Amino acid sequence: MAALLLLRACRRVNPAHTYLGLGSTYNPHNPRLASTDAAAEAASAQLANASGLVGFWQTLSNSTPVEYMQDALVLIHDVTGLPWWSSIVLSTFMFRGVVTLPLTIYQHRITARIEKIALEMPAIVEELKREAAMAKQKFKWSDKQTMVVYQRSIKKQWQKLIVRDNCHPMKTLIVLWGQVPLWIFQSVALRNLVYMLPNPMSLQAQIVTTEMTIGGFGWIPNLTVVDNSYILPVTLGLINLAIIEVQSMTRTRPPTRLQSIFNNMFRGLSLVMVPVACTVPSALCVYWVASSSFGLAQNLLLLSPDVRRRVGIPKTQTELDQPYDLLWLKTQQRLGLVKLSATDKPPSK
């Protein structure tokens, strides 16, 4: 530990001092320092062998957002003094709380506004039908001409309502524009820290990797190796499936065919992530599990009507008054602990 503290104190040494110029502080028989040397060789081998993707991965690894993310992760670790696994969890909650939580709340607001203006459309549609019928008789339009004008009028009125309430449907995708880049940049940044990229000869990179070799917990003391127990990968898959099932069970309307297709696709991706997580360093698994856990907690929290009012999400007809009771009931039904009632059974064909 004293050697590790010395290495951490050396983090502010002039970066011009190269790895080979460390002199007596380098001990090839020290297993921790030897592990950083092995990680450097592994990183070099990866770059040499991945001829097809080396251009893309090297560009992403050297990108400015990833560099800033690496610096932020190291800064959070140094300031808090937490072990690396705790630092990864803390930074994940911080970034998601600052980036994705506000975007998710904004997305819910937009969705609620769209649902509210959709309730105004039936009266508008009836009025447009009468106007179209009168115009057809007055101007001697054909059925096709009348239908074209009628549909154009409906679209125009819908656009007016969207502009009035500032709730364009494309804004419901805003979470993806924040969450996906954040997930990619932090994943690549952690991968860089594990493999001492983009410069394996950097003293700071070697120190961080050395710290990660003892910065784990429990059954994964070394965050630079895979989780051979498969506990974290399986946990990741279960949490991702839980997110999908919570969204499915709290939906008050029958899913459309497209929604069912997407649900099944995301279920498949959740299962695919399990073997992927089995092949990456434990540091990445810790991040992915922490990120998915935050997402699950966020979704459960925003089901509460009280929380929704506090963050400014308007009340809608499809909002559940007792979401957690319904969720618990449907969970029991899916597990076969409670039989389906007559109202819960699907209609017979």
N, C-alpha and C positions, 0 to 999 in steps of 0.2 A: 504493500500500500504506500509506503514511503517513496518507493521508486515512481509510483503512479502520480503522487502529489508533486514530485520533482518534475515529471514530464508535463504536468498541467501548468506548473509555474513557468516552464520553458515555452509556453504557447505564444508568448509575446517576443520570443527571440527573433532576431532579424531573419526573415524568410530566405535570405541569401545563403544562410548556413544550410548546406544540403545534408541529405541523410548520411552520406559517407563522411561528412566532416564533423560528425558528432564526437569523434574521438573516444575517450574513455567512458562516456555515458552509454554507449551502445555495447550490449552484451549479447552475443549470438546464442548463448546458452540459456538466456532468460526465456521461458516459454511464452510469456505474454508478448515480448518484443518479437520473438520468432513468429508468433501468429500474425503480427502485422506484416512481417516480411512475406509470409505465405499469402496473406491477403493481397499484397501488392503484386506478387507473381500471378495469383489467380485473376486479378483485374487485368493485367497485361495479356494473359492468355485469352481471356474473354474477348478483349478488343481484337486480338489477332485472329481468332477463330470465327468471329461473327462477321464474315466478309460481306454478307448480303445486307445486314442491318446496321453495320458499324457507322455508316454515314448518318442515319436517322438518330440512333441512340446517342452518338457522340454529340450531335447538334443539340439534342434535348438535354443531355447531361451537362453540357457547357452553356446552356441558355441562361439568360439573366434572371428570369423568375426562379429557376431551380437554385441558382447561386444565392439569391436573396433568401430562399427558403432554408437552405443549408445554414446560412449565417444566423437566421432566426432560431433554428433548432439548437445550434451550439450556444447561442446567447441565452436562451431559456434554460438550458442545462447548467450553464456556468453561474447564472444569477441565482437560480433556485437551489443549486447544490444537490438536487435530487439524483438518484440513480437513473440511468438512461431509460429504463422501461417506464418509470414514473414520469420522466420528462417528456417522453413521446406521448403518453396518455394526456398529460396536462396541455401540451402544445396542440394536440388534436382537438381537445375540447375548446381551447381558446380560439383557434382558427375557425372552427365550425360555428362557435357562438358568435363570432364577429362577422363572418361571411354568410354562411348558409342559413342560420336561424332567422336573421332579418329578411332574407330573400324568401324563405318559406312562409313567413307571416305575410309578406307582401303578396305572394302567390295566392294564399287563402283569401285575402281581401279581394283580389281581382276575381277569383272564382265566385265568391259570394255576390259581387256586383253583377257578374254575368248572369247568375241564377236569378237575381232580382229583376233585371231588365227582361229576361225571358218570360217573366210573368206578365209583362205589359204587352207582349206580342199578340196573344190571342185576340184582344180587343182591336188592335191595329189591323190584324189580318182580316177580321170581319168587316171593318170599315173599308179596307182596300178591295175586298170582294164586291161590295155594293158599288163602289166607284167604278170598278172594272166592268161590271154588268151594265151600268148606265152609259159608260163610254162606248161599249160595244154596240149598243142600240143607237147612240147618237151619231157615231162616226162610221157605222156599218163595218166594224172590224170583223175579221175572221176569228175563229177560236184560237188559232195559233198566234195571231197578232195580240189578241187579248191576253193570252197566257204569258207572252213575252213581256208586255207592259206590266202585268200584275207581278211577275216575279222580280222585275227590275225595281218596282216600287217597294216590295217587301225588303229587298236587299238594301235599298236606300234608307228606309226607316230604321232598319237594324243598325246600319252604320251610324245614323244620327244618335241612336241610344248609346252606342259604344263610345262615340266622341263625347257625348254629354257626361257620362259617368267615368270616362277615361279608363276603360277596361278592355283594351284590345285582347282577344284570345291568345295572341302570340306571347303576351306578357306572362301567361301561365307557365311558360317554359323557362322563365328567368332563373329558376333554381338550378337547372342543368348547366346554365352558362357560368354559374359560380361554383357549383359543387364538383363538376367533372374536372375543370382545370386545377382546382385546389387538390383533389385526390391525386391527380397525375403528378403535379409538381412536388407534393410532399412525399409521394412514393418514390419518385426518382431521386429526390434529395436524400432520403434515408438510404436508398441503395448506394448513392455516391459515398455517404459517410461510412457505410459498411465496407465498401471495396476501395476506399481511399481515392475516389475519383473527384474531379477530373485529373488530378496530379498525384499519383501514388508516391512520389518522392517528397511531397510536402510534409514538413514536420507536424503541422497542425492536424493533417489528415491521419497521420500515423498515431498521434496521441488520441484522437477521437475513437479510432478503431480499437486501440488498446483498451480504452475505457469501456467500450461496448462489450469486449470479451468478458468483463466481470460486471456488467451493468444490467444483467437479467434478474430473474427471480425464480424461486421454486424449482420447477423441473427444467427451466431454460436459463441457466446462469449466464450462458454465452449467447448474446443477441446476434452474433455474426454467423451462426450456423442455423440449420433448419430445425424445426420442432419435430424430433423423431417420435414423440409420443402422439402426434396428430391431434392433440387437445385443442390447440388454437385454430387449426384449419377447420375442424369439425364445428367448433363454436362459431366460427365465422359463417359457415354455411347455415347453421341453425338460426342465427340472428337475422341474416338476410331473408331467410324464408319467413321468419316471424314478421318482419316488416311488410312483406307482401301479403301475408295472411291477415294481418291487422287491417290493412287497407281494404282487403276484400270483404272481411266480415263486418266492417263498419259502413259499407256502402248501402245506402237505403234504397237504391234503385237497382233493378236487375242489370247485370253487366251486358254491354253490347258485345257483339261478336269480336270487334276489334279489341275491346278491353280484355276479353277472355284470352285472345291470342297473346296480347302483351303480358298478361299475368303468367301464362304458361311459359312464355319466353324468359321472363325474369326468374321464374322458378328454376328453369334449366340453367340460367347463368349462375344462380346461387349455388347449384350443385357443381357446376364446372369450376367455380372458384375454390372449391375444397382441394382438388388435386393440385391446382396452381399454387395455393398457399403452402402445400406440402413441399414445394421445391424452392421456396424463397427463404432468405434469412429470417430469423425470428423477429428481428426489429420491424420488418415489414408486416408480419402477422400481427404483432402487437398494435401497430398503427391501424391496420384494416379492421381488427376487432373493435378497437376503441371508436373508430369512425362509425362503424355500423351500429354500435351500442348507442352512440349519441343520436343517430338517426332514428332508432327505435324509440328511445326516450322522448325525442322531440315530437314524433308522430303521436305517441300516447298523450303527451302533455297538451297538444293542440286539439285533442278531442274534447277537452273539458269546455263546456259553455262559459264558465266563469273566466277561464284563461283567455278564451277567444274574445270576450267582451273587453278584457283588460288591455289586449294588444290591438284593439280596434277592428276586429273582424265582425262584419254585420251578421245578425241572426238571419237564417234562411229557413225555408220550409223543410229542407232535407237534413237540417242539423239535429243530432240526437240529444234528447234531454238527459238521458242516463246512459252515456256511451259505454262506461266501464261495466255496468250490469249486463248490457247486451253483449259486449265482447266476451265476458266470462261465460255467459249462457251458451253462446255459439261455440266457444272453445270446448266446453263440456260436451256439446252435441257432436262436434267433430271427433272427439276422443271416445265417443260412445258411452259417456257417463250419464247422459240425459237423453231420453228419447225425444224425437221430433214431435212437436205438437201439430195439430191439424193446420194451423196458420203458417207453420214453418215448412210444411211439406210442399214440394213443387207441384203445380197443377198437372193433373193427368191429361195425356193427349187423347 
